[in-house]
Amino acid sequence: MEVPLSLLWLLVAPGVLWTGGDTFETHIIGGHEAAPYSRPYMVSLRKAGSHLCGGVLVHPQWVLTAAHCVAQRTQQLRLVLGLHTLRDPGLTFRARAAILHPEYKPAPHLENDLALLQLDGKVRRSRTIQALALPRGRQAVAVGARCSVAGWGLTQQGGKLARALRELDVRVLDTRMCNNSRFWHGGIAPGMVCLAAEAKNQAPCKGDSGGPLVCDKGHLAGVLSFSSTSCTDIFKPPVATAVAPYVSWIKKTIRRWPARLAPEALGSP
Ligand SMILES: *[C@@H]1O[C@H](CO)[C@@H](O)[C@H](O)[C@H]1NC(C)=O
């Protein structure tokens, strides 16, 4: 089934970036500023100096993000860790390898939207940089679960990126409802999680892709994948890729991929 082509909050066009002091008091679109370094696994994925997407440190040398964030040309990608605001110096890495899920389907299907990026170095755990654990079971996230998302994405439709990391509380929607003709109309594949904020006009937006969905503190439940172009359309709720069904792929990839490789290797092991 085709998804109506209305997704992708992926690439933040260069120039939309963090131009000057942000005066909006709106957020991720809704939500609030995260306590500094309360999510030390957050990664800012950048191209040519511009924030593109979020990512999650899941291992001292590996970042999980959305595949659509890294679909081409990884040699210009930079991964910045240890940030609260996008202007903090942080710790910058290159991607030594970018491994898209072997069954990744680009838009308009956008299925299995996950990629692993290998850092060109290992991080040492610190107050500002720590990996987030993968989910324990293979169980997808329960309907109605209270979760949160985080990112530096646009704080208003057509607005600017967030200055500092923002977070938003969301609830997991019933997948069958989310997949029906009033909502995503058949565009929800197994393994996708539909989300809704508590109030209208709150949602993740462009630049939040690849960021985390966290439902029980201390474990990664999902990776933000797509929403409508207007971000806050309640009939096109934001969708994350559940991580639990992919844990064995993630672990196998990390275990098998050589610690040293020619840079820019792209493929699946
Ligand atoms: C959503 O609907 C489509 C089309 O009917 C179907 O192929 C797909 O499996 C459904 N998704 C889920 C999670 O059931």
Ligand as a Chemical Component Dictionary entry (heavy atoms), coordinates in Angstrom:
data_LIG
# 
_chem_comp.id                   LIG 
_chem_comp.type                 NON-POLYMER 
_chem_comp.pdbx_formal_charge   0 
_chem_comp.three_letter_code    LIG 
# 
loop_
_chem_comp_atom.comp_id 
_chem_comp_atom.atom_id 
_chem_comp_atom.alt_atom_id 
_chem_comp_atom.type_symbol 
_chem_comp_atom.charge 
_chem_comp_atom.model_Cartn_x 
_chem_comp_atom.model_Cartn_y 
_chem_comp_atom.model_Cartn_z 
_chem_comp_atom.pdbx_ordinal 
LIG C1 C1 C 0 -1.835 -1.335 7.497  1  
LIG O1 O1 O 0 -2.639 -1.517 6.366  2  
LIG C2 C2 C 0 -1.965 -2.071 5.247  3  
LIG C3 C3 C 0 -2.944 -2.107 4.097  4  
LIG O2 O2 O 0 -4.137 -2.691 4.454  5  
LIG C4 C4 C 0 -1.429 -3.438 5.588  6  
LIG O3 O3 O 0 -0.712 -3.978 4.495  7  
LIG C5 C5 C 0 -0.529 -3.329 6.793  8  
LIG O4 O4 O 0 -0.044 -4.587 7.208  9  
LIG C6 C6 C 0 -1.272 -2.664 7.959  10 
LIG N1 N1 N 0 -0.367 -2.463 9.063  11 
LIG C7 C7 C 0 -0.441 -3.126 10.204 12 
LIG C8 C8 C 0 0.529  -2.801 11.259 13 
LIG O5 O5 O 0 -1.287 -3.986 10.415 14 
# 
loop_
_chem_comp_bond.comp_id 
_chem_comp_bond.atom_id_1 
_chem_comp_bond.atom_id_2 
_chem_comp_bond.value_order 
_chem_comp_bond.pdbx_ordinal 
LIG C1 O1 SING 1  
LIG C1 C6 SING 2  
LIG O1 C2 SING 3  
LIG C2 C3 SING 4  
LIG C2 C4 SING 5  
LIG C3 O2 SING 6  
LIG C4 O3 SING 7  
LIG C4 C5 SING 8  
LIG C5 O4 SING 9  
LIG C5 C6 SING 10 
LIG C6 N1 SING 11 
LIG N1 C7 SING 12 
LIG C7 C8 SING 13 
LIG C7 O5 DOUB 14 
# 
